[in-house]
Amino acid sequence: MERAERSMKDHHSVAFGYLGCRKQVVAFSEVCGWTRIVARERSIGRKGAPVVDEPGRPILIRPISASLELWPDGDINLRGRAW
């Protein structure tokens, strides 16, 4: 996690880290400074069709060059395929 944060800080245009994970690793990520949020996630599926994941799956963010208060409300659009 420290290397990921360092990499994001080295690229000065990164405002937030974004992490989708399993429920089992949420507590570890929070100890490392990540904050769980609740949001709908939009992406493109493997067959090219839009996919909407309703809130509930673990999503965490980590402020890098912006403060946590600046994270925008609303849906998250990955603008492509998820992972």
PyRosetta script that sets phi, psi and omega in degrees:
from pyrosetta import init, pose_from_sequence

init()
pose = pose_from_sequence("MERAERSMKDHHSVAFGYLGCRKQVVAFSEVCGWTRIVARERSIGRKGAPVVDEPGRPILIRPISASLELWPDGDINLRGRAW")
pose.set_psi(1, -36.7)
pose.set_omega(1, 179.4)
pose.set_phi(2, -63.9)
pose.set_psi(2, -40.2)
pose.set_omega(2, 178.8)
pose.set_phi(3, -65.5)
pose.set_psi(3, -39.6)
pose.set_omega(3, 178.5)
pose.set_phi(4, -63.3)
pose.set_psi(4, -44.5)
pose.set_omega(4, 179.0)
pose.set_phi(5, -63.2)
pose.set_psi(5, -42.9)
pose.set_omega(5, 179.5)
pose.set_phi(6, -62.0)
pose.set_psi(6, -42.3)
pose.set_omega(6, 178.7)
pose.set_phi(7, -61.7)
pose.set_psi(7, -41.9)
pose.set_omega(7, 179.1)
pose.set_phi(8, -66.8)
pose.set_psi(8, -38.8)
pose.set_omega(8, 179.2)
pose.set_phi(9, -68.0)
pose.set_psi(9, -32.9)
pose.set_omega(9, 179.2)
pose.set_phi(10, -68.5)
pose.set_psi(10, -21.8)
pose.set_omega(10, 176.3)
pose.set_phi(11, -102.8)
pose.set_psi(11, 91.7)
pose.set_omega(11, -167.5)
pose.set_phi(12, -57.9)
pose.set_psi(12, -13.3)
pose.set_omega(12, -178.6)
pose.set_phi(13, -87.1)
pose.set_psi(13, 1.1)
pose.set_omega(13, -179.6)
pose.set_phi(14, -85.4)
pose.set_psi(14, 116.4)
pose.set_omega(14, 178.9)
pose.set_phi(15, -86.7)
pose.set_psi(15, -39.7)
pose.set_omega(15, -177.4)
pose.set_phi(16, -141.6)
pose.set_psi(16, 144.1)
pose.set_omega(16, 166.1)
pose.set_phi(17, -84.0)
pose.set_psi(17, 151.3)
pose.set_omega(17, -176.5)
pose.set_phi(18, -133.9)
pose.set_psi(18, 129.0)
pose.set_omega(18, -174.0)
pose.set_phi(19, -138.7)
pose.set_psi(19, 122.3)
pose.set_omega(19, 168.9)
pose.set_phi(20, -101.4)
pose.set_psi(20, 132.2)
pose.set_omega(20, -174.9)
pose.set_phi(21, -148.1)
pose.set_psi(21, 177.7)
pose.set_omega(21, 174.8)
pose.set_phi(22, -81.9)
pose.set_psi(22, 154.9)
pose.set_omega(22, 179.3)
pose.set_phi(23, -56.9)
pose.set_psi(23, -32.0)
pose.set_omega(23, -175.3)
pose.set_phi(24, -66.3)
pose.set_psi(24, -20.3)
pose.set_omega(24, -177.2)
pose.set_phi(25, -109.5)
pose.set_psi(25, 4.4)
pose.set_omega(25, 179.8)
pose.set_phi(26, -60.1)
pose.set_psi(26, -48.2)
pose.set_omega(26, -177.3)
pose.set_phi(27, -60.1)
pose.set_psi(27, -42.5)
pose.set_omega(27, 177.8)
pose.set_phi(28, -61.7)
pose.set_psi(28, -45.1)
pose.set_omega(28, -179.5)
pose.set_phi(29, -62.6)
pose.set_psi(29, -39.5)
pose.set_omega(29, 178.8)
pose.set_phi(30, -64.5)
pose.set_psi(30, -39.2)
pose.set_omega(30, 176.8)
pose.set_phi(31, -62.2)
pose.set_psi(31, -30.3)
pose.set_omega(31, 179.9)
pose.set_phi(32, -83.5)
pose.set_psi(32, 4.8)
pose.set_omega(32, 175.7)
pose.set_phi(33, 101.8)
pose.set_psi(33, 4.1)
pose.set_omega(33, 178.4)
pose.set_phi(34, -85.6)
pose.set_psi(34, 151.7)
pose.set_omega(34, -179.3)
pose.set_phi(35, -120.1)
pose.set_psi(35, 129.0)
pose.set_omega(35, 178.7)
pose.set_phi(36, -77.3)
pose.set_psi(36, 135.9)
pose.set_omega(36, 176.0)
pose.set_phi(37, -123.4)
pose.set_psi(37, 165.4)
pose.set_omega(37, 176.5)
pose.set_phi(38, -119.3)
pose.set_psi(38, 121.5)
pose.set_omega(38, -178.7)
pose.set_phi(39, -159.9)
pose.set_psi(39, 156.9)
pose.set_omega(39, 172.2)
pose.set_phi(40, -82.0)
pose.set_psi(40, 136.3)
pose.set_omega(40, -178.0)
pose.set_phi(41, -113.9)
pose.set_psi(41, 128.3)
pose.set_omega(41, 178.7)
pose.set_phi(42, -110.6)
pose.set_psi(42, 137.3)
pose.set_omega(42, 179.2)
pose.set_phi(43, -152.2)
pose.set_psi(43, -173.5)
pose.set_omega(43, 176.0)
pose.set_phi(44, -114.5)
pose.set_psi(44, 128.9)
pose.set_omega(44, -178.8)
pose.set_phi(45, -75.2)
pose.set_psi(45, 174.2)
pose.set_omega(45, -178.1)
pose.set_phi(46, -60.4)
pose.set_psi(46, -27.7)
pose.set_omega(46, -179.9)
pose.set_phi(47, -93.7)
pose.set_psi(47, 6.8)
pose.set_omega(47, 176.6)
pose.set_phi(48, 91.0)
pose.set_psi(48, -1.1)
pose.set_omega(48, -179.1)
pose.set_phi(49, -89.9)
pose.set_psi(49, 149.4)
pose.set_omega(49, 177.4)
pose.set_phi(50, -62.1)
pose.set_psi(50, 143.0)
pose.set_omega(50, 177.7)
pose.set_phi(51, -125.5)
pose.set_psi(51, 135.8)
pose.set_omega(51, 175.7)
pose.set_phi(52, -123.2)
pose.set_psi(52, 118.7)
pose.set_omega(52, 174.8)
pose.set_phi(53, -100.5)
pose.set_psi(53, 118.4)
pose.set_omega(53, -179.1)
pose.set_phi(54, -68.1)
pose.set_psi(54, 158.0)
pose.set_omega(54, 179.4)
pose.set_phi(55, -55.1)
pose.set_psi(55, 146.5)
pose.set_omega(55, 177.5)
pose.set_phi(56, 141.0)
pose.set_psi(56, -40.1)
pose.set_omega(56, 177.3)
pose.set_phi(57, -70.1)
pose.set_psi(57, 145.1)
pose.set_omega(57, -177.5)
pose.set_phi(58, -63.6)
pose.set_psi(58, 123.2)
pose.set_omega(58, 173.5)
pose.set_phi(59, -129.7)
pose.set_psi(59, 130.9)
pose.set_omega(59, 179.2)
pose.set_phi(60, -128.2)
pose.set_psi(60, 149.5)
pose.set_omega(60, 176.5)
pose.set_phi(61, -126.1)
pose.set_psi(61, 157.3)
pose.set_omega(61, 179.0)
pose.set_phi(62, -136.8)
pose.set_psi(62, 114.1)
pose.set_omega(62, 176.9)
pose.set_phi(63, -59.6)
pose.set_psi(63, 132.6)
pose.set_omega(63, 178.8)
pose.set_phi(64, -115.1)
pose.set_psi(64, -65.3)
pose.set_omega(64, 178.7)
pose.set_phi(65, -116.2)
pose.set_psi(65, 7.7)
pose.set_omega(65, 177.9)
pose.set_phi(66, -130.3)
pose.set_psi(66, 161.3)
pose.set_omega(66, 177.9)
pose.set_phi(67, -84.5)
pose.set_psi(67, 154.6)
pose.set_omega(67, -178.8)
pose.set_phi(68, -55.3)
pose.set_psi(68, -34.5)
pose.set_omega(68, -178.8)
pose.set_phi(69, -64.2)
pose.set_psi(69, -18.7)
pose.set_omega(69, -178.7)
pose.set_phi(70, -86.7)
pose.set_psi(70, -3.6)
pose.set_omega(70, 177.2)
pose.set_phi(71, -63.3)
pose.set_psi(71, 125.7)
pose.set_omega(71, -176.1)
pose.set_phi(72, -75.4)
pose.set_psi(72, 146.1)
pose.set_omega(72, 173.7)
pose.set_phi(73, -74.7)
pose.set_psi(73, 160.8)
pose.set_omega(73, 173.8)
pose.set_phi(74, 108.1)
pose.set_psi(74, -172.8)
pose.set_omega(74, -178.4)
pose.set_phi(75, -65.4)
pose.set_psi(75, 154.6)
pose.set_omega(75, 174.2)
pose.set_phi(76, -107.2)
pose.set_psi(76, 122.1)
pose.set_omega(76, 179.2)
pose.set_phi(77, -106.5)
pose.set_psi(77, 110.5)
pose.set_omega(77, -179.2)
pose.set_phi(78, -73.5)
pose.set_psi(78, -10.6)
pose.set_omega(78, 176.6)
pose.set_phi(79, 56.1)
pose.set_psi(79, 39.8)
pose.set_omega(79, 179.4)
pose.set_phi(80, 158.5)
pose.set_psi(80, -160.6)
pose.set_omega(80, -180.0)
pose.set_phi(81, -76.4)
pose.set_psi(81, 144.4)
pose.set_omega(81, 175.7)
pose.set_phi(82, -79.5)
pose.set_psi(82, 126.7)
pose.set_omega(82, 177.7)
pose.set_phi(83, 46.8)
pose.dump_pdb("model.pdb")
